[in-house]
């Protein structure tokens, strides 16, 4: 018998013995997996509690309150949000569904916004870690997940909380995009339905937030087209990239069609995107602002890393140094991934290439648009945080897994700094009152149940009082109905009797006292509560408003 035939005949016997022995050999790893699962559950619980405390330090505003009211309508059968005019972003099939599920347990309460923000951020960490681990095993997989957690664990106090732990404002848009990236690793299981699943997830993301087209569908189409051209040139496999190119293009068409069909069916409407191209002379300032906002997203913007005690400030800034290094690693990983895509060198990582191009597109669009206004515009590039975390993990995580003892000691010390900063931020965070809380309390105490108000004192008052006081938003110095995050029937004089108007004395664009007198006449009573002035009337103010006008679809 030849050596070859001996090996062949022995193979089944060896496999059979191995199969019989495998259950006994895997008893200890199974226990390890249960222990790891328990630690994971405990870790998620700690993160949820910590991020909830941080989220509550953001006072509820009219944007988040509007989302809560929309979800409340969804929960009570208005599945298409008929009559609603939203902003330029709907969050309809994504975070509004999340809000509705939370309201099943909470009811209409301002804390729904904070709970949703904490859950969204934890989901962001979990899905980013799963995408980072894809294709790795053992220490490499854990090292990759550790990099993601390190990048995302500690947001900046104050402004950072307002960006990543506040109302739906692009942070949660990264979650479905990461889910789509996760599907890449399950191509074999999904079979022919793999590109369909990717297209469906991308479509839902774009219906919820048009930004998903620019940081999701278009980068994926670009990467797939480049890879497909290379495959045609080298006569390599073309199927996956061709399928993804079709899926990305189809998702753009399907998302636009879905929004149009919702409107035709009598559902919600959205405003046209407000972003426009900027001028060339504004580009240098936008580049400088981009550096600051990106650092803020990563928790490495030192002017905001301050605490109530010098020790806290020192701890936050020490964590900021670590986050600055991680941000540099993420940006380097972005450059490396794009270079590998263009030069065909290094690992052929489709996910890393997609996320790298998405980051490049997001940053370039920010610089070229009018959205770059101030530090609050950090939300426009917040996707670079989870995407950069995944890239740093996939590009450098395997090398981290091979470091020696001294390297692990250094990594452990840096992790301890981040963990201490997270714990300190969660411990010192204090709940902030809802915006216009003093006006809400006064109105409820004086049994005034329906009225008009400047936008930032409208939906927030409604939610703060659990709907007992309802305020429809107005805009312009001489107030008119504001069809932005509002329902058309709120301004119907036949349905409602509005007897007061809340003036925001700090923002004249949303109404002035003199403008209200011009529109509604002299009030019966005037109450000044700091920033807010309440004018009380003896007649229905809705009868004096101009005819409502919703934006064109």
N, C-alpha and C positions, 0 to 999 in steps of 0.2 A: 504494500500500500504506500502510496506517495505521501510526502509530508503535507501536501495540500489537502489530500483526501482525509488525512488524520485530523487536521484542524477543523475541517468541515463537519466531520462526524462528531467530534468532541464538542462542538459549539452548542448544540441543543442541550447536551447533558449539563454543561457548565451553566447555561442560562437557567435550566430547571433548578439546579442547586441554589443558584443566586436568588431566584424568585422565592424558593422556600425559606431561605435565610433572611430575606429582606425585611419582613415584619419585625423579627427580633432585633435586627440591626437598627431599626428606625425608632425603637421605643424612646430612647433618650432624645433624639431630635424632635419627636412629637411633643414631649414634655416641654422642650425648649420653645416650640412654636406656641403652645398654650401660654407659657410664661410671657412670651413676646406679645401675644394678643392681649393678655391682661395689662401689661405695661402700656400698650398702645391705647387701650380704652381709658386707663387712668390718665395718660398724657393728654388725650383729646378732652377729657373732662376738665383738667387743669387749664388747658388753653381756652376752652369755652368760658369758664368762670372768669379768667383773667381778661379776655377780650371783651366780655360783657361789661365788666367794670370800666374798662377803658372807653367802650362805646357810649356808656351812660354819661361820660363826661362831656359828650357833645349834646348841646341842647337841641331838642326836636325842632325842626323848622318846617316851613310850609311845603317844601319839596317832599320830604319824607312823609309828612302827614298826608299829602295828596296820594302817595303810593299806598298808604294804609287805607285810605278811603276807597281807592280803586279796588284794592283787594277785598275790602268789605263788600263792595258791589258784586265782585266775582263770586264771593261766597254765598251771596243771596240771590243768585240766578241771573245776574246781568253779565252773561258769559262773554259777550262782545263789547262790553263797556259802552253800550249805546248812550249817546248824548254827551260823552266825555270828549273834551279836547285836551290832549296831552301836550307835553313839551315836544322837542324834536327827538326825544328818545322815549320809547314806550315801556320797556322792560316787561312787556306783556306776557310772553310765554316763559319767562325766566324768573326774575325776582318777584313779580307780582304773584305768581303761583306760590312761591315760598312764603310771602306775606300772608296769603290766604290760609295756607296750612297752619301757620303759627296762630292766626286769629281764631282758628277752630278751638284753641285752648285758652288764648288770652282774651278774646273778644276785641272790641275796638279800643285799643289802649296805646299810648305813646311808646310803651316799652317794647311793643312789637318791632319797632324800627331798630332798636338796640339789639334785641335778640337776633333779628335777621342779619344785622351787620356782623355780629360775632360768629354766627353759623357760617356765613359766606366766607369769612376770612379763614376759618378752620378748614372749610372745604377747599379753599384755594391752596392751603398748605398740603392737605392730604393728596389732592390730585396732582399737584406739582411734584410731590415726592414719588407718587406712583409712576408718573411719566419719566422722572429722572432715573428710577430704578429699572425701567424696562430694558431688557437685554443683559442685565448684570445679575450676578448671584453672589452669595456669601458676603465677605467683607466689602467687596466693591459695591454691592447693592446698598449695604448699610451706610457706607461712606457717602454715596450719592444722596441718599435720603437725608443724611446729616447736614450736608452742604445746603440743601433746600431749606431745612428747618433753621439753620443759622442765618441764612439770608432773610427769611421772612419773619422770624420770631419777634423781633423788637421794632415796632414802628416808632416814629418820632413822637414825643409827647405833644399834645396840643394840635398843631397843624397836621402832624402825621395821623393822629387819630381822626381828624376831620376828613382826611383823604381816603384812608383805607378802612375805617371803622365807623362809617356814617351812612347816609342815605345811598340808595343805588345810584352810582355815578361813575360807571365804567369799571370799578374794581371787580364787581361780580361778573362782568362780561368775560373775563379770562377763564372762568370756571368751565363753561361749555366748550371753549376753544381747547382747554387742556383735556377735556373728555374726548374731543375729536382726535387729539394727538395720541391719547391712550389707545384709541381704536387701532392705530397703526400696528401696535404690538399684538393685536388679536386678529390679524388678517386671516390666519389659517383657520381659526375657529368660526369666523363669520362667513368665510368662503366668498361666494359671488355677491353676498349682501354687504360686504365690507365697504365698498365705495358708496353704496346707498346709505348706510348708517352714517358715514362721514358727512354726506350731503345733507341729511336730515338735521344733524346736530348743528352744522354750520348755518343752515336756514333758520333754525330756531334762535340761534345767537344773533343773527342779523335782523330778524323781526324785532327782537328785544332791544337791540342797540346797533344802529348803522355803523358804528365804529368797528364792529366785528367784520365788516366787509374789508376794511383797510388793514386790520391787523390779523385777519384770519383768512378769508377767501382769496383776496388778491395776492398776498404773499405765497399761499399754497399753490395758486395757479402759476405764479412766476417760477417757483422752484420746480414744479412738476414739468412745466414747459422746457426749462433748461435741461433737466435730467432726461426728458424725452428726446430732445434734439441730440443729446450726447449718446443716448442708447441707439438712436437711428444711425448715427455716424459710426459707432463701434459695433453695431449689430448685436447689442446686448438685449436683455429682456425689457420689453416696452410696456407690458401690461399694467403694472401697478401705477406708474406715473401717468399713463394715458387715462386710467380710471380716475385717478385723483384730479387730473386736470378737468375732466368732464364734471366730476362731483363739485369742484370749487366753482366752476362757471354756472352749473345748474343751481347751486345754492343762492347765487346772486339773483338770478332770474326768479327763482321760487320765492325768495323773501320779498322782493318787490311785488310780485303777484299776490302774495298772501296779504300784505298791507292794503293793497288796492281792493281785494275781495272783502276784507273786513269792513272797509269804508262803504263799499257798495251794498253790503248786507246790513247797513245801518249801525255798524259798530263805531269804535273810537276813531278820531282823526288825530294826526300828528302835524306839527308845524314843520316847515322845511328846515333843513340844517342851517344853523346860523353862522357857520364857519365860512370864511372867504379867504382868498389869497391876500397875503400882506404885500407891502411894498419892499423894494430891495433895500432901502435905507434902514428898514426895521430889522433886517436879518441879523446884524451883529448883536443887537440888544436881545433878540430872541435866542441866540446861541448862548449868551450869558445867562439868561433866565432858564434855559434848558438845563444847564449845568446845575443850577440851584434846585430846580424842581425835581430833577432826577435824584440828586442827593437827598432831598426831603423824602421822596418815595422810598429810598433805601434806608432811611433812618440815619443818614450821615451828614445832615445839614446842621453844622455846629451852632449857629446862632439860635436854633430852636431847642438845643439839647441842654436845657436848664431845669433845675428843680427848686423846690422851696428851701432846700438845705444845701450847703456847699458840698456835703458828702454825696448827695443825690446828683448834683451837677457833675461832680467828678466821675461818678459811676456811669451816668448817661454818656458823657463824652468819651470815656474809655470804651463803652460799647460802640460809640460812633466811629472810633478809630477802626475797630474790627469790621464794622459795616462798610466803612470806606474801602478797606482792603477787599471785601467781598464784592462790592460794586465794581472795583477795578477788575476783579477776576471775571465777573459777568460780562463786562464790556469787552475784555480780551477774548473771552469765549465766543462772543458774537462775531468779532473780527475773524477769529480762527475758523469758525463754521462757515462764514461767507467765503473766505479764501479757499477752503476745501471744496465748496460748491463750484467755484469758478475755475480752480486749478486742478481739480480731480485728484487731490492728494489727501492722504490720511483716511480715517474711517469714513465709510459712506453712510452717514447718519442723516436720514431723511427728516426726522423730527427736529434735530438740531438745526438743520438748514432752514426749515420752515420758520422756526421760532426766531432764528437770527435775522432772516429777511423781514419778519414781522416787526422786530424791534427797530431795524433800520428804517422801515417805512413809517412807523409811528413817530420816531424822532424827527425824520425829515418833514413829515406833514405838520408836525407841531411848529417847527421853525418857519415853515412857509405859509402858515395860516395866521389868522387874526385871533386864534384861540389862546395864543401866548400873551396873556395880559398881566398876571401877577402870580404870586406864589400859590393862590388857590387853583390856578390852572394846572397844578401838578397832577390833578385827576385825569387830565387828557393823555398823560404818558404813564399812567400807573401800571399798565400792562407790562412795561419793561421790568417791573419788579419780579413777578412770578416767572415770566419767560426767561429773564436773566438768571434767576435761581436755577431753573432747569438746565440751562446751557452750561453754567459753571459746573453743575454736578455731572453732566454727561461728558464734558470735555476734560475736566480735571479730577473728577471723583475717583476714577480708577487709580490714578497716581497717588491720591491721598491714602487709599487702602493699602498701599505698599510701603508706607513710611515706617520707620523703626520706632523704638520705644520713646526716644527723646521727642520725636515728632508727635507721637500720641499724647505725651505730657503737655506739649505746647498747645495742641489742639484742644485738650481737655481744659486747659487754663482759659483759653479764649471762649470756649463753650460756657464755662462757669461765669465769665463776665456777662455774657449775653443772658444767661438764665437769671442772674442776679438783677440785671436791668429790667427784664420782663417782670420779675416778682415785685420789684420796687414800683414800677409803673402801675401794676395792678393794685398794689396796696394803697398807694397814695391817691389814686383816681377818685374823684368825688362826683356824684350825679349833678348835672347842670339842669336848671329849670327849662321848661319849654319856652320857645320864643313867644313873647307877648303874654307870659303867664299872668302878669299883674292885670292886664286888660281882661283876660279870661275870667279871673277870680272876681273882678268888679262886676262884670256883666252877669255872671251867674248869681252873685249875691243880690243883684237888683232885678232879678227875674226878667232879663232881656234875652230872648231866645233866638232871635233871627235878625241878621243885619248884614252890612257890607263892611269891607275893610281892605286896607292896603294889603298887597299880596302876602307879605311876610307876617301878617296878623290874621290870616284867613283860615286856611286848612289847619294850621297849628292850633288855633283856638278851638276849632271843632273837635279835633282829636284829644286835646288836653282835657276837655270837658266830657269826653266819651259821647259826643254828639248832642249833649244837652243844650249847648249854645252853638249855633251854626252861622258861619260867616262866609259869604260869597266874595271872591276877590275882585277888586277894582284897580284901575290903572289910570295914569295921566293926571296932571294937576287938577283939571276939572274931571272928576271921576266918571268913568264909564266901565261897563262890564269887561272883565279881563278873561278872555277865553284862552287860558293857559293853566293846565292842571285843574280844570273845573268842568262842571256839567252845565249844559245849556239851560236846563229847567230850574237851576238855582236862581235865575234872574226873571222867572215868570211871576208877574204880579198876581196872577190868578191863583197861584199855588202857595205863595209865600208872602208874609207881611214883614218887611224889613223896617225896623224902627231905630236903627243906629248905624253910624259909620265910624270906623276906627281909622284915624289918620296917623301915618308914620312920619313924625316930624323930622326924621333924619334923612328921608329919601323922598323928595318932593315929586319924583317921577310917578310915585304911586298915589298921589293925591295930596292936596293941601287944604287947610282949613278954609281959606278964602275960596278955593275952587269948589269945595263942598257946599259952601253957602251960595255960591253962584248957581250950582246945580240943584240943590235941594231947598234953599231958603235958610232963614235963621233957625238954629236949633232951639229946642225947649231947654236943653241943659248941656253944659260943656264940662268935661272932666279931664284934667291933665294928669297923666301918670308917667312922668318922665318922658321917655321917647314917644309914648303913645298918647294921643288925644282922642277922646270919645265924644262924639256929638250925638245927642239923643233927640228924636223927632216924634211928632204926634201923628204922622201920616206914613203911608207905605212908600218908602224911597224907591222901590222897584218901578213904580209908576212914572218916575221922572228920568229913568235911564233911557238912553237911545236904544233903538231896536237892536237886539243881539245879532252878531255876525260871526260865524265860525269860519276859520281859514279854509281855503280851497284844498282839496285832497292832493 
